[in-house]
């Protein structure tokens, strides 16, 4: 709520979701409708241990979650299973040759585990090396007769991100082809630092902010010969359309990251064109543990506040809103994810309802402000030390001046 109050304009522009009273009432009705359907649906989360993902939020809402992640992460599985036992949801995890169900309201998970005395290290599966086993398990064994939503959320650094995205894509494609007992949907999370279609309203807000930008921003743009703090405009509006292309990508992320995300966008658009319901929502920049441990990224995130309305969100906020968006996409017939709903452009599947965190409406492009944000963020983080250093330096100069007079 504080983030909404602090940046009302961004929220109202779909940087984060807000609704009118009438829309809230409609959403309440749809939520009640989903609650009635949740027992006949299961959410598969590939990469259940990811910092940004819907696993815990879905369990809290009483959903059935099939969690797939590495089998050499016993602490993660122990924490997740313990969490699931305290929720109204049901957690299903793979084990070599079997599967285990943990459900707080049934109370069967803990006694099963204690009776068999299995190690938490046995739970899980490797998305890179166990592709055939995972695909077959999901297609033929998991929740027979119940609709599935396959969510691809796993992340690895560098070239391994492309590898694991291809692995998840192969698994999803196999399940789509071979699971005949029920309907199968797809789900993804898109990165805010990518290239998308943007509404004219968001573009106009960015243009206005650029015209009203502060003097120091103008100075940086001029001194850098336009390399930094460039306008957040890549070109004109698409002919006869009310949207343009916004480039919020960051070169420092590298080609593997953009390629992996492009594969997921391609799969989402192709699948929807074949009549499959697809949820793909842009999640904002979030202060995950992996980010805050990296001093450069931490500084960059600390500096985005100098370029309003850009904002970095707490992972819990991001995951809660993204879980709500996922539920809406799967169960609301008016959602862009519904393949029977006509879209003006296929890429609007991703852009509509985007939670870009201000990257589409800020004055300068993300690509040209990332380095500046990092520098400003570093100064901001170290400001207390800089102030102390300045005070000590001033004191030292004053002492020298006094001594010279003596």
Buried (B, 14 or more C-beta within 10 A) or exposed (E): EEBEEEBEEBBEBBBBBBEEEEEEEBBEEBBEEBBEEBEEBBBBBBBBBBBBBBBBBBBBBBBBBBBBBBBEBBEBBBBBBEBBBEBBBBBBBBBEEEEBBBBBEEEEBBEEBEEEEBEBBBBBBBBBEBBEBBBBBBBEEBBEEBBBBBBBBBBBEEEBBBBBBBBBBBBBBBBBEEBEEBEBBBBBBBBBBBBBBBBEBBBEBBBEBBEEBEEEBEEBBEEBEEEBBBBBBBEEEEEEEEBBBBBBBBEBBEEBBBBBBBBBBEBBBEBBEEEBBBBBBBBBBBBBEEBEEEEEBBBBBBBBBBBBBBBBBEBEBBBBBBBBBBBBBBBBEEBBBBBEEEBEEBBBBBBBBBBBBBBBBBBBBBBBBBBBBBBBBBBBBEEEEEEEEEEEEEEEEEEEEEEEEE
